[in-house]
Amino acid sequence: MDMIHVRAVSPPDLTDRAVSLLAGDPCVLNLIVQPAASRNPDGDAIACDVLTGAANEVLRGLRALHLDRRGSLVIEPVDMAFSGRAADVGAEQLGPLARAPVWEQVEARIRSEATYPPSFYLYFVIAGIIGSVGIVTNSQILIVAAMVVGPEYGAIVSVALGIDQGDRTRIRRGLRALVAGFLLTIVITFLFSLLVRAFGLESAAFHAGLRPVSHLINTPNFFSFAVAALAGVVGIVSLTEARTSALLGVFISVTTIPAAADLSVSTAFTSWHEAWGSLVQLLVNIAVLIVVGTVALRCQRRIWRRVGLRHDRSNR
């Protein structure tokens, strides 16, 4: 049975209400209260394990007490637990809700990827240069490598979360990071591509006009839209369920960094039609990922909410 571990520091005047809330929920196990045991912030230490299917309601109740603002609230995943009581309580109390995502954790994962230090833009540029090398050498392996290195998906999902929550600050920060990252990548990759052209470093096939990798990138069509939409759904589901392997597949399937690289390469080699196609490919993929990500987040919340309501009605 999946659980999370909750550690809280409670001001003394909130402790009784917090403990009452936790002790009254059968899905809260291993409750420990240590009065005046915490420092920085000072207060009472509370620890417990919560079955994931009930975690959203429990955390909502603790935050309604402003425990996260006046004290501290820490959530940790439980990788392994041996508890017959947890299994019995989960089967009896939760039913299909036992696998419900903990939205606090989901949003924390998205927020952790939505940070934009200098290394974020460094990854952008390196991914773009790798992609440009893959284009001028007709190497699909390097295109895949550029997709994996590119950091843009974290910002894209952060924008989707901002739209879902109506958080304009998050939307602006995410879009600003995307615009700055792609512009910086396009400019530096363009300069790199000019050097490649000046010294004749491109492959003979690319020089002769045989550019299968570039053609694949700069020819947006129905399949480009379909893959971006499917990747957007899988990306949100993998973040919800913490499936790293599925999320890696999203990175490899979406043509964003390669499109930016091809835009630079095509411009450097004065292939204007291909440059336009790459720009369209880039904009379409980003827009589709944001829209689909927003819709997928809202749909998942509604689906699990309905599962919870049906479960409550069946238990009455």
Secondary structure, DSSP 4 states (H G I P E B T S, - for coil): --EEEEEEEE-HHHHHHHHHHHHT-TTEEEEEEEEEEETTTTEEEEEEEEEHHHHHHHHHHHHHTTHHHHSEEEEEE-S----HHHHHHIIIIIGGGGG---HHHHHHHHHHH----HHHHHHHHHHHHHHHHHHHTT-HHHHHHHHHH--HHHHHHHHHHHHHHT-HHHHHHHHHHHHHHHHHHHHHHHHHHHHHHHTT-S-HHHHTT--HHHHHHS---HHHHHHHHHHHHHHHHHHHHT-HHHHHHHHHH--SHHHHHHHHHHHHTT-HHHHHHHHHHHHHHHHHHHHHHHHHHHHHHHHHHHHHHHHHHHH-
